[in-house]
Amino acid sequence: MLKIHITKINGKVVISEKEFQDLLKKAEISEDVKVETDEFKDLFNASSENLVFWNNAIDDEVWNNA
């Protein structure tokens, strides 16, 4: 049996790093457990945002003539 202490802070569930690693190990051997994480969700969203900001003719002219 795996026992985990869960804390809720600002609407998020927090567990210790060790308990998280134990949970992942347990999930690896169980077909009944699926672990998904959004640890990099904000980084992914930032990297895939619209690049229209960079399409700026004035800025391109300034940089090309620098």
C-alpha positions in Angstrom: 0.0 0.0 0.0 1.2 3.5 -0.9 0.4 6.2 1.6 0.7 9.8 0.5 0.2 13.1 2.4 -1.6 15.6 0.2 -1.7 19.3 0.8 -3.9 21.8 -1.0 -2.4 25.3 -1.6 -4.1 27.9 -3.8 -6.3 25.3 -5.4 -3.4 23.0 -6.3 -2.6 19.6 -4.8 1.0 19.4 -3.4 2.9 16.2 -2.5 6.5 15.8 -1.5 9.1 14.9 -4.2 9.8 11.5 -2.5 6.1 10.7 -2.4 5.7 11.7 -6.0 8.6 9.5 -7.1 7.1 6.6 -5.1 3.7 7.2 -6.8 5.4 7.1 -10.2 7.2 3.8 -9.4 3.9 2.3 -8.2 2.2 3.6 -11.4 4.8 1.9 -13.6 3.9 -1.5 -12.3 0.1 -1.0 -12.3 -2.2 -1.0 -15.3 -4.8 0.7 -13.2 -2.9 3.9 -12.6 -2.3 6.6 -15.2 -0.2 9.6 -14.3 -0.5 12.9 -16.3 1.3 16.1 -15.4 1.0 19.7 -16.5 4.3 20.6 -15.0 5.4 22.1 -18.3 2.0 23.3 -19.4 2.8 27.1 -19.0 6.2 26.7 -20.7 4.5 24.8 -23.6 1.8 27.4 -23.9 4.4 30.2 -24.0 6.4 28.5 -26.7 3.5 27.8 -28.9 1.8 31.2 -28.7 1.1 33.3 -31.8 4.3 34.8 -33.4 2.5 37.7 -35.1 4.2 40.0 -32.6 7.5 39.4 -34.4 6.0 40.4 -37.8 6.8 44.1 -37.5 8.0 45.9 -40.6 9.4 48.9 -38.7 11.3 46.8 -36.3 12.7 44.7 -39.2 13.9 47.8 -41.0 15.6 49.2 -37.9 17.4 45.8 -37.2 18.3 45.3 -40.8 19.9 48.8 -41.0 21.7 48.6 -37.7 
